[in-house]
Amino acid sequence: MSSLPLTQNINEQRDPVDLAAYEKNHGYEAVHKALKEMSPADCLQEIKDSALRGRGGAGFPTGMKWSFVPMDNVSEGHKYLVCNADEMEPGTFKDRLLMECDPHQLIEGMILSAWTIQADIAYIFIRHEYHLAARLLQEAIDECKAKGYLGNDILGTGFNLEMYVHSSAGRYICGEETALISSLEGKRANPRAKPPFPQISGLWGRPTIVNNVETLCNITHIIRNGAGWFKSLGLGADSGTKLFGVSGRVKNPGCWELPMGTPIRELIEQHAGGMQDGYKLRGLLPGGASTDFLVEEHLDLAMDYDVIGKAGSRLGTGTMIILDDKTCPVGMVKNLVEFFAQESCGFCTPCRDGLPWTAQVLDDIDTGKGMKVDMVTLKNQVRFIGAIGNTHCALAPGAMEPVSSAMKYFAEDFETHIKNKACSYCKTNSSTGGA
Amino acid sequence: MPTIYIDDEAYQVPEGDNVLQACLSAGIDLPYFCWHPEMGSVGACRQCALVQYRDAEDTRGRIVMGCMTPVADGARFSMSGGSAGEFRENVIESLMLNHPHDCPVCGEGGECHLQDMTVMVGHRNRRYRGKKNTHRNQDLGPLINHEMNRCITCYRCTRFYNDYAGGKDLSAQASHDHTYFGRQEDGTLESEFAGNLVEVCPTGVFTDKPLVNEYTRKWDMQSAPSVCVGCALGCNTLPGERYGKLKRIHNRFNDEVNGYFLCDRGRYGGSFVNDEQRALFPGLRQSNSTYNAIESIKAIQTLVDWCVPGNKLAAIGSPRTSLESNYLLQRLVGEENFSNGIAVHEAALIEQISGILQNGSVATPSMRKTESADVVLVLGEDVTNTAPRLALALRQSVRNLAKEMASDMKIPLWQDEAVRVLAQDQLSPMYIVAMSDTPLDDIAAQTLTLCPNDIARMGLAIAAQIDSSVPGTEGMLEGFDTETQKLITQISDSLKGAKSPLVVSGTGSQNAAVIEAASLIASALQTNGADGNDSMLSYCLPEANSLGVTLMRNEAQISLDDICQRAAEGNIETLIVAENDLYRRAAKEQIDTLLSKVKNLVVLDAIGTPTLSQSALALPAATFAETEGTLVSSEGRAQRHYPAFLPAEQRDSTWHWITQLGQALALPGFDELDHFDQITAACAAEFPALQQICEASPLADFRNKGLKIPRQTHRYSGRTAMRADISVHEPKQPQDDDTPLSFSMEGSNGSQPGALLPFVWSPGWNSNQSLHKFQSEAGGALAGGTAGVRVLDPANTGSTSKKTNLPVESKAKKDQWQLLPLYRIFGSEELSAHSPAIQELTKKPFIQLTPEDATKLKLSAGDGLTVNIANQDCVLEVQVNTTIPRGCAGYSVGLPGACWLPPATSVNLGKAEIRANSRGDDV
């Protein structure tokens, strides 16, 4: 039992393990175990007991999410399991590693998840650019079909599961589970109002579970090794391990599997090798572009959902972006807001029109055309767009997180831009951030 | 009823509503854009935000969208608390970032929901300093103007066009703040209901093109409650006038009839009113066939000379004009000299239907009620082309499965997207057995095309499957191939299981047996269908008053053929024809002969027709927009239309022309007919079936809070100036003694009966969204009551119409093609065909052939083909249609340039010399 289960088969120096090699290292043992020895309810209980929280960014308890799937009307139609592999959060590249280096781990996790909710069709909704992962996953699925891990009557248990890889047409919003479902149905990738939740009325109006790649990979190990083991992996309140990443001006940017609760400082200084020479850390977005900035004072915090949450940010995807002292924070948030404005589906007003408006204000400030009143406007925008419930989905509130926190931690930068009518980080009157 | 608290005030609200609807019903002005009472909520615009508190102690609350929040007993909200007000202002400010602020030149200005909401939330200062996004506009055809820059991205257009009306060629494109609503390329919008975008769009993206081209603001229009004359459904309309011209037609809400929507024939078909060819004065034909304009007094004198006692007099009424006009004409000449002017075979069909509806056991539903049908069978009718608005209602009926599924899952029905997502493409079953493909086929569970006799046979077989005791249906099933037998079983099983089965048929197939079969199915369902089922039977009729004049029929009346016969015998000297083009009622040869035998042909009409141009005396009649009248819709609803404006010069209502003539002739009783109401009352008194027509709308002496009801908004401008180029003296406003309405802005528009609503406007609500201020609750019936009165209820006397002969199976005949009557929404109807916008969409007369026939005849699509029908050569464009039944060819009925089609006509298309085999004895 590896203490770093997710990456146990991963060796970037070689091709990913094929089915035979995967099986040799206890692969698909969990499938044998679950389908033959455990009922769906047993599996669900195991997942609940493991306290696994969704690794896509929101950190919702996986077992609880699954428990809303109706289990009494199995015969009435399809149920769906969807793997959200539309990894488009800026600064995030953890799912890619898992899919490109160990596709069978994901497939095994999906078979187990489908068994638990009794889904008979599974989709891997994969980011358009992940050509290699899509090919490797398809090859792995073909291997599984040939071996009887997928298809009809899996391992003679009567359980059927078809699995398809669906390449996205490439929109950030498809990471939102209901937008993903709309897109999978061939419609505009607009999120849907909740309730009803996808567990009740999801893909094609049927019960559907959407989970992130990393979440589903974890299922393999929880079923194989048990909830107790999984909980013991975490250093703090959260259980299991997590793929953490660091990007920005550090010596050794990358992605590592570490126990939940690993301190931020350890991540940056040990694993990422510390800041590049000549650069100092000014802040960091702990879990992708749609999380609030943390600063130096937070470096000793554990990367746990609740700890980071209490500090005013979110663990998000656990892949942090570092802001150094030679990059303009105004330029950086402008860059981010422009990204989010571009990626708005265009459905609800605060997001569709509020984000471009915010980007325009930030651009004015960044390029030396800012006015004092702009700070009032920005604060207003944070109130307007930044609260969940004000908008149709979580995209725009997420987009405002770096803005509101930058205004808090880097207020003097905004003021200087407006006062000097120029950006002090660059000679020309424009700068773009490091994201 | 749950109680909710808004700013600590308690409101009793309807169970199951959303908070926005509840607020509007309670009279609270909560701004909104994307919600529509008929289309529900999606939560896109975020305009209807308010703050919801957990309980009385909660002081922070959180922002929720009114339209997406169900009412719950004890729930607490605030309009102004917390940041709700600021939030709503921010929404408007955001919506206005890219808006061009072109109100002064915008066709929506003055009735723009965006303007209203902007003022309502109090947004004034623009903080955004960036550039505005701009879009390229599209040419969407002759009906709709496109100005995308004004768009606020509420998604109402695509939700109406695609989700509600089943359109395919309008979509939301691109994303973020570049979202674009249009077609994939320029081109006329294909949906027959596209015109509703004008009213659905809360700003000026989609505007009424004919209106924009000759523009008048809403507040400058004079309007009156009216009824569409484009088909028999009787949709309620609001024609708007300025400078003596009909500017546009808007929807007039009637919860039982058309609800919020019209078809494009109804919306755009009225501008024949403005036809410059319409005569202003009576015309007396000269020997050189030109007309001399004469004064109306002279015209009456001439008529008196021609109508002296002893003169052989006859008159022909019309199913496209009011009961009053028809009644007076009949009274003038005596019923034994009067024909209602309906083609002979068609009159028989309508009488058959009228008999079924009066004496049968199955009720005909209102259009609203058809939406509740859970299984629909369309028998022999292309509903979209003969009764267009009904097709839109049927599109809603197939969603009942989705609604049922949603209710089972406790999803409120106003959660529009959730309901659609849940059911996806699962629809309640609709079966269409028609003569060719129809625009409703996309939502049908099964379709089959057959020739009329076979449709009837299939209908009888279905009836027999439901109730084997239906007489005369023995062996019907066996006559069909196995596949059709299976379909017949499927349809009858489906209907038998339905709670609210609906059978739709009509005169479209021109076949009595089809009509009979539909009735037999509906009554079989009543006895043998699901327990407690609410079986419904709906017939599509051809014209606005087809049913009305048929209910006016009595034994003494004569047919069009009788008139011809009498004329041939030299027994008609003076023939008065009111609002009827006889060439649309019989073969050209027959009418030519008739008119040549009549010495004095008097024609009253509003439009130029071949009949009018042969008259000795032509009297200019008023159109629906210029006169009052009572029409009976195919539902059996008597409804009154009122003049929106007075006819110009010496144009006059047909009923008034005849009243004057009757009085000049000193005919008994005519001196008592001074007012319109008296004519209606006399008509009601004479015909038992029409007893209730006086209740269709209040009488002329009705006063609303002591005042007449104004046709002009109180902002109506230019009253003293608009005629200044003619005379500086302001004329006295015309008096209106015939209706409770006034030609003025003075009066009271608010709480009057629903039949008398001339326009909707309320302080702060200048757009048509102000309608909720006139409703009992937002989206509900008008507070003043539903307009119109149902005069038809099934008496269940057991005797329907006379028994029709059993149809024989049709066999394809060598070298003979049976012509199937095919109708088109644009062009097949006489009046709307005179409207320029409709003319642009009207196709050339056509003949539709199967690909096999086209190959055999060496014809391809687009070829011209001269076909002789009833001794008249008719040039037809060849269209190839795979759904035309074998041995048949589709023939465009009523299109300008198409000949009148005798019933069951067969033609030989194989020879160069093509002869029509009319009367179809061998079919």
Interface residues (C-beta under 8 A of the other chain):
Chain A: R171 E185 R188 A189 R192 A193 P195 P196 I200 S201 W204 G205 A341 Q342 E343 S344 C345 G346 F347 C348 T349 P350 R352 D353 G354 L355 P356 W357 Q360 D364 V373 T377 N380 R383 F384 A387 G389 N390 T391 H392
Chain B: V42 G43 A44 C45 R46 Q47 A49 R62 I63 V64 M68 S83 E86 F87 N90 V91 S94 L95 L97 N98 R127 Y128 R129 G130 I152 T153 Y155 A172 A174 S175 H176 D177 H178 T179 M409 I411 Q415 E417 A418 V421 L422 A423 Q424
